[in-house]
Amino acid sequence: MATPRRLGRDRWAALCLAAFAMTAFGLTFTFDSMPASLMEGLGAAEFPRLVCLIILALSVFLFFASPPSEEEVLPEVHSCTWWTLAACLGFFPLLGLIGMLPALFLFPVIVGRLWGERRIMVLLASSTLVTVTIWLLFVRVFRFTLPGGLLGDLLFG
């Protein structure tokens, strides 16, 4: 009797990505609807749905791609990768606590340090440029209100 073939790492990753994409896609149906006059083209829910569908399609490709040979030894994941993932996951609680603009300013500084940049002025300048650009685009051009965070609500609410 033949034993069932084990799923490889790539296929497990594909299944996890597909589950994430389908869950996120489903959550987009809970988004508030925006008046059509505020936004033309992709709305608040359509863009995340498009991204979820792309992730789902790529996970299908990964699932059916030929797996690496059994003898192939993959290198260990560098610790910086795990710290970067932790920073990405930590961004959202930080955003909820201090608000979008301060969190958006701190994130490139922290990740830049993780990636090895030691010139603090370069980190501060690039982080300022990114934050100001996003503020100009979303607040001034698109007229969106960025999340203020729990502390902002307590202090200025």
C-alpha positions in Angstrom: 0.0 0.0 0.0 1.4 3.4 -1.0 1.8 6.0 1.7 0.3 9.4 1.1 2.8 12.0 0.0 3.7 14.5 2.6 3.1 18.2 1.8 6.4 20.1 1.4 7.2 23.4 2.9 6.2 25.3 -0.2 2.8 23.7 -0.3 2.2 24.4 3.4 3.2 28.0 2.8 0.9 28.1 -0.2 -2.0 26.8 1.9 -1.4 29.3 4.7 -1.1 32.2 2.3 -4.4 31.1 0.6 -6.1 30.8 3.9 -4.9 34.3 4.9 -5.9 35.8 1.5 -9.4 34.2 1.7 -9.9 35.4 5.3 -8.7 38.9 4.4 -11.0 38.9 1.3 -13.9 38.0 3.5 -13.2 40.7 6.0 -13.3 43.3 3.2 -17.1 42.8 3.2 -17.2 44.4 6.7 -15.6 47.7 5.5 -17.7 50.8 5.6 -19.0 51.8 2.2 -17.9 55.2 0.8 -20.0 57.5 -1.2 -19.2 57.2 -4.9 -18.6 61.0 -5.2 -15.6 60.8 -2.8 -13.6 58.2 -4.7 -13.6 57.2 -8.3 -12.1 53.9 -9.5 -11.1 51.4 -6.9 -12.9 52.0 -3.6 -12.0 51.3 0.0 -12.8 47.6 -0.3 -11.9 46.9 -4.0 -8.2 47.5 -3.7 -7.7 45.1 -0.8 -9.8 42.6 -2.6 -7.6 42.9 -5.6 -4.5 42.3 -3.5 -6.1 39.3 -1.8 -7.0 37.8 -5.2 -3.4 38.3 -6.4 -2.1 36.6 -3.2 -4.5 33.8 -3.7 -3.4 33.3 -7.4 0.2 33.3 -6.4 -0.4 30.8 -3.7 -2.1 28.5 -6.2 1.0 28.8 -8.5 3.3 28.0 -5.5 1.2 25.0 -4.5 1.4 23.5 -8.0 5.0 24.4 -8.7 7.5 21.6 -8.7 8.9 21.1 -5.2 12.6 21.3 -4.5 14.5 18.1 -4.5 14.7 16.2 -1.2 18.5 16.7 -1.1 18.4 20.4 -1.5 19.2 22.0 1.8 17.7 25.5 2.2 19.7 28.0 4.2 18.6 29.1 7.6 16.4 32.1 7.8 18.5 35.1 8.9 17.5 36.5 12.3 17.0 39.9 10.7 14.1 38.5 8.7 12.4 37.4 11.9 13.0 40.8 13.5 11.6 42.6 10.4 8.5 40.4 10.6 8.1 41.3 14.3 8.5 45.0 13.4 5.8 44.6 10.7 3.4 42.9 13.2 4.3 45.4 15.9 3.4 48.3 13.6 -0.3 47.7 13.9 -0.6 47.8 17.7 1.7 50.9 17.6 -0.6 52.5 15.0 -3.6 51.8 17.2 -1.8 53.3 20.2 0.0 56.4 18.9 -1.7 57.0 15.5 -0.7 56.6 11.8 1.8 59.5 11.4 3.9 58.8 14.4 3.9 55.1 13.7 4.7 55.7 10.1 7.6 57.9 11.2 9.0 55.3 13.6 8.7 52.3 11.4 11.4 53.1 8.8 13.8 54.2 11.6 13.4 51.0 13.5 13.5 48.8 10.4 16.4 50.8 9.0 18.4 50.1 12.2 17.5 46.4 11.9 18.8 46.3 8.4 22.1 47.9 9.4 21.9 51.6 8.8 23.7 53.4 11.5 23.5 57.0 10.3 20.7 58.4 12.4 20.3 61.6 10.2 19.8 59.4 7.1 17.1 57.4 8.9 15.4 60.5 10.3 15.5 62.3 6.9 14.1 59.4 4.9 11.5 58.7 7.5 10.4 62.3 7.5 10.2 62.3 3.7 8.1 59.2 3.6 5.8 60.5 6.4 5.3 63.9 4.8 4.7 62.4 1.4 2.1 60.0 2.7 0.4 62.8 4.7 0.4 65.1 1.6 -1.0 62.4 -0.6 -3.7 61.0 1.6 -4.7 64.0 3.7 -4.3 66.9 1.3 -4.9 65.2 -2.1 -7.4 62.4 -1.3 -8.8 64.2 1.8 -8.7 61.1 4.0 -8.5 61.3 7.8 -5.6 59.2 9.1 -6.1 57.2 12.3 -5.1 59.2 15.3 -4.6 56.3 17.7 -5.7 55.8 21.3 -3.3 58.4 22.8 -4.4 61.0 20.2 -8.0 60.4 21.0 -7.3 60.7 24.7 -5.2 63.8 24.3 -7.1 65.6 21.6 -10.4 63.7 21.4 
